[in-house]
Amino acid sequence: MRRPLTTYLPDWTRDWLEIIVPGLQILLILLVAWVLQYLLRRLVNRLSDHYQLPRELTVPLKGFLRWTIMTAAMLLVLERMGVSATVLWTAFTGFATVGAVAFFAAWSVLSNLFCAFLIFTVRPFRLGDTIEVLDTAEKPGARGRVVDINLLYTTLEDSDAEHVSTLLQIPNSLIFQRVVRRWKGGQPLSTAVPKAL
């Protein structure tokens, strides 16, 4: 009959096994998470270089992968430390309920975030392009060169002669509610718009 491995160890080590084994398991979980994150980041970089994906798409993707792996590793570490799955599930559903309420309370901010995601993926314009956001097709609107696109605003450098070097911040959701004229590559407006005879 086989004897357990602990019978071969000195008496003083038996008490420490309850600490050492979970500690080694936690270190292994963290190491695997770090290696997985490193490999996925390299994979995204290679795909980005090969398919020439825009940086605006790859940076959020790498952040999403990093946070997903970190969250999964944290849950596994908590499970190894003795936190039950029922407690984790109860906490998750409670946070999800609060998140749903906060979602409806912050709808305008979230719509800007979603529209930023669409701008990064659909790319109706790019950094350096000159755009004009019109109320209607007949009325002039905000016009300028795109200098920044972040999660809430698209920032334009105003091209109006009397407002030189003024920055306009347009909410991303407004861009999808209006007509947008685009001049690729920041072409000067004086040559982009035909002059009346």
N, C-alpha and C positions, 0 to 999 in steps of 0.2 A: 504494500500500500504506500502511496506517495505521501510524503509529509509536506506541509506548507513551507514556503521559502522563509517565512519569518522564524521558523525553528532553528535555522542555521545562523541567524544573526545574533549578535550579543544582546543581552537583556536591555541595555540602555538605549539601543536603537529602536526597539519596538514601540516605545512611546512617541518617538519622533516621526515614525512612518505616517501617522495620521496627518502630519503637517507637511512632510516632504513630498509625498505622492501628489496631493492636490496642488502644491506649489509648483512642482515640475509640470503637471498638466496645464496649469495656467500659463507658465512660461512657454510651453509648446503651442498653446492656442495663440498667444501674442506673436510668436515667431512665425507661425503659419499665416496669420493675418497680415503681418508686415511683408512677407514674401509675396503673398497673393496680391497685395496692393501694389507692390513694386512691379510685378509682372504685368498686371493689367494696365498700369500707367505706361509702361514701355510699349505694350500692344496698341494702346490708343495713340501714342506718339508715332508709331510706325504707320498705323492706318492713316493718321492725319497727314504724314509726309507723302505716303503713297497716293492717296486720293485727293490731296491738296484741300483738306477740310479747313474751314475758317477757324481761327483761334477762338472766336466768340462761341463756337460750338464745342470745341474740345475742352476748354477750361471748365465749363459747368459739368460736362460729362465726367471728367476726372474727379471733380469734387463730389459728384453723386456717388461714384464708385467708392471713393475713399470713405465717405460717411456711411455707406451701406456696410462695408467691411468692418469698420470700427464699431458700428452698432451691433452687428452679428457677433463680433469678438467679445464685446462687453456683455451681451446676453449669455454667451457660453461661459465666461468667467464668473458671472453671478450665479449661474447654475452650478458650477463646480464649487462655489463657496457656500452652497446650501440654500439659495433663494429658490423657492418653489415656482413652478411654471404657473400655478394658479394665481399667486401674488403678482407675477409679471403680467399675466393676462388681465387681471383686474386693474392694475395700474395703467396698462395700455388702453383699455376701453375707456377708463376715466379721462385720460389725456385726449383720446380721440373725440370724446363728447365735448370737452372744453374746446378742442381745436375746431370742431364743426361750428360751435357758437361763435368763436373768434373769426372763422372764415366768413360768416355772414356779416359780422360787424365790420370787417375790414375789406369789404368787397371791392372798393375802388382801387386799393393798393394791390390786391391780388389780380385784378384785371390788368393793371399795368405790368405786373410780373409775367402774366401769361402772354401779353402782347410783346413783351421783351423777348420771350422765348420764340415767338413767331417771327420777330424781326431777325433774330439770330439764325433761324433755320430757313425761312422763306427768302430772306434778304431782298426786300423791296428796294433797298438802297444800302450803300456801304459808307464807311468812314471816308471822308474826302469828297463825296458826291455833293452837289448842290441840289437842294430840294426846296419846294414851296408847298406848304400845307394850306389848302384853300378851304374857305367855308363853303363856297359853291364854285362851280367852274367859271363863273363870270367875275367874281370879286377877288381882288388880290388878297393874299394871306401872308403868313410868316414865311420868310424866305432867307436862306443862308446855307453855308457850307457845314456839313455834318462833321463835328469835331469829337463827339463822344456819344456812345450808346451804352446806358447802364440799365439796371433792372427797373427803374421807375421813369426815367426821362431820356429823351433824345435831345442832345444839346447842339444848337446851331450857332454858328458865328454869323451875326446879322450882316447882310450885304447892303443894307440901306445906307445911302451916302451920309445922312445926318446922324446915324447911330453906328459909327465905325467902331469895331472891336467890341460890340455889345453881344453878349451871349443870350440866346433864347432857349429856355428849357420847356420842351413840349412833352406832356405826359404821353407815354407810349400808347395808351388806349385811344387817345385823341387821333393819333395817326391812322388808326384803322377805322375811324368814323368819318374821315375827311378824304377829299381828293388830294393826291400828292403828285406834284410835277417833279421830275427828276432829270438832272443833267449829270451824266456820268463823269467821274473823275474830277469833279470840282471845276468844270469849265467855267470861265468867267461869264457872268450873267450878261454882260454887254455884248458878247459874241453869241451867247446861247439864245437870247430872245431877239427875234428880228425887229428892227426899228421900223416904225411907221413912216411911209413916204409922204 
